[in-house]
Amino acid sequence: MLRFVLRRLAAAVPLLLGVATLTFVLLEAAPGDPIDYWIGDNLVPLEVRANLERAYGLDRSPVERYVSWLSSLLRGDLGWSHSRSRPVGEALADALGPTLRLAGAALALHLLAGILLGVVSAARRGRWSDRALTLSSLTLYAMPTFWLGLMAILVLSNELSLFPASSMHSIGIREAGWVRRFADAVWHLVLPASVLGIASAAAMARFVRAGLLQALGEQFIRAARARGAAERRVLFRHALRNALLPVINLLGLSLPILVSGSLVIEVVFAWPGMGRLTYDAVRALDYPVTLAATLLATLMVVLGSLFADLAMAAADPRVRLTGRDGAS
């Protein structure tokens, strides 16, 4: 097991390096000059512009800047964010918490709603309710996330005034008691987490439904029915347990996907997380923040895949984590 984990982590190193290199190349190929963005329409002397280029290393060639950034990264230095006027590590640390809060709530909703819809759809296979759930799931899954978020704000915030349209907390709530602060945080979290989680739950529901229908045709299900087991017990105790095994792999990849996919939701709902930070950094041509955020998202995908493999092995004794030499 330990050798498997170490081998997977070692294999992730060239992947991270490749993603960092590709991101750097794409940033260099993007139109625009960071200096022009910083100074805007102001007329500054050439000496000031030269000093800015020298201060941020923009007077050097792209290869030199990449080597310098990579060597700083290996020393644990992510660089300086000119758009935030602070170290990149501090900016990422402040943004990671809100993103994990949003992604965690969306993941819980994604899992619960996906399993529930999948079970109901499989239990009513061929009926009108199954067709209605299938059509609704596919329609919901096909909707662009930004449009779904805008419609949620329009209806639930502007028209019905049920939830706030943006931000993580109300103005002046920091002076209130912890119970009120907690309730206010949940109130602001419901709408963006629901949009992010329910949209992806449609795909989870399709996986659960397909897994249940396959499991219900296996011999151990027929044996359970022959022993007189109730249909509900057969569905939840026997079929669902086996149908959820493939979902574990999907669940392991869901968290990093939700974290990276929250970019649109964070922009729409003005949520101060990683997605909003990356969006602002790309607009400001803030290369260190964009590179660090991309690396962090890639690392989360790698760790999510590793978690899925470990969870799969723990859930199903038939699965063995083996290396190339066949040793577990």
Stockholm file with secondary structure:
# STOCKHOLM 1.0

chainA/1-328         MLRFVLRRLAAAVPLLLGVATLTFVLLEAAPGDPIDYWIGDNLVPLEVRANLERAYGLDRSPVERYVSWLSSLLRGDLGWSHSRSRPVGEALADALGPTLRLAGAALALHLLAGILLGVVSAARRGRWSDRALTLSSLTLYAMPTFWLGLMAILVLSNELSLFPASSMHSIGIREAGWVRRFADAVWHLVLPASVLGIASAAAMARFVRAGLLQALGEQFIRAARARGAAERRVLFRHALRNALLPVINLLGLSLPILVSGSLVIEVVFAWPGMGRLTYDAVRALDYPVTLAATLLATLMVVLGSLFADLAMAAADPRVRLTGRDGAS
#=GR chainA/1-328 SS CHHHHHHHHHHHHHHHHHHHHHHHHHHHHSSSCHHHHHHTTCCCCHHHHHHHHHHTTTTSCHHHHHHHHHHHHHTTCCCEETTTTEEHHHHHHHHHHHHHHHHHHHHHHHHHHHHHHHHHHHHTTTSHHHHHHHHHHHHHHHSCHHHHHHHHIIIIIIISCCSCSSSSSCTTGGGSCHHHHHHHHHHHHHHHHHHHHHHHHHHHHHHHHHHHHHHTTSHHHHHHHHTTCCHHHIIIIIIHHHHHHHHHHHHHHHHHHHHHHHHHHHHHTTCCSHHHHHHHHHHTTCHHHHHHHHHHHHHHHHHHHHHHHHHHHHHCTTCCCCCTTSCC
#=GC SS_cons         CHHHHHHHHHHHHHHHHHHHHHHHHHHHHSSSCHHHHHHTTCCCCHHHHHHHHHHTTTTSCHHHHHHHHHHHHHTTCCCEETTTTEEHHHHHHHHHHHHHHHHHHHHHHHHHHHHHHHHHHHHTTTSHHHHHHHHHHHHHHHSCHHHHHHHHIIIIIIISCCSCSSSSSCTTGGGSCHHHHHHHHHHHHHHHHHHHHHHHHHHHHHHHHHHHHHHTTSHHHHHHHHTTCCHHHIIIIIIHHHHHHHHHHHHHHHHHHHHHHHHHHHHHTTCCSHHHHHHHHHHTTCHHHHHHHHHHHHHHHHHHHHHHHHHHHHHCTTCCCCCTTSCC
//
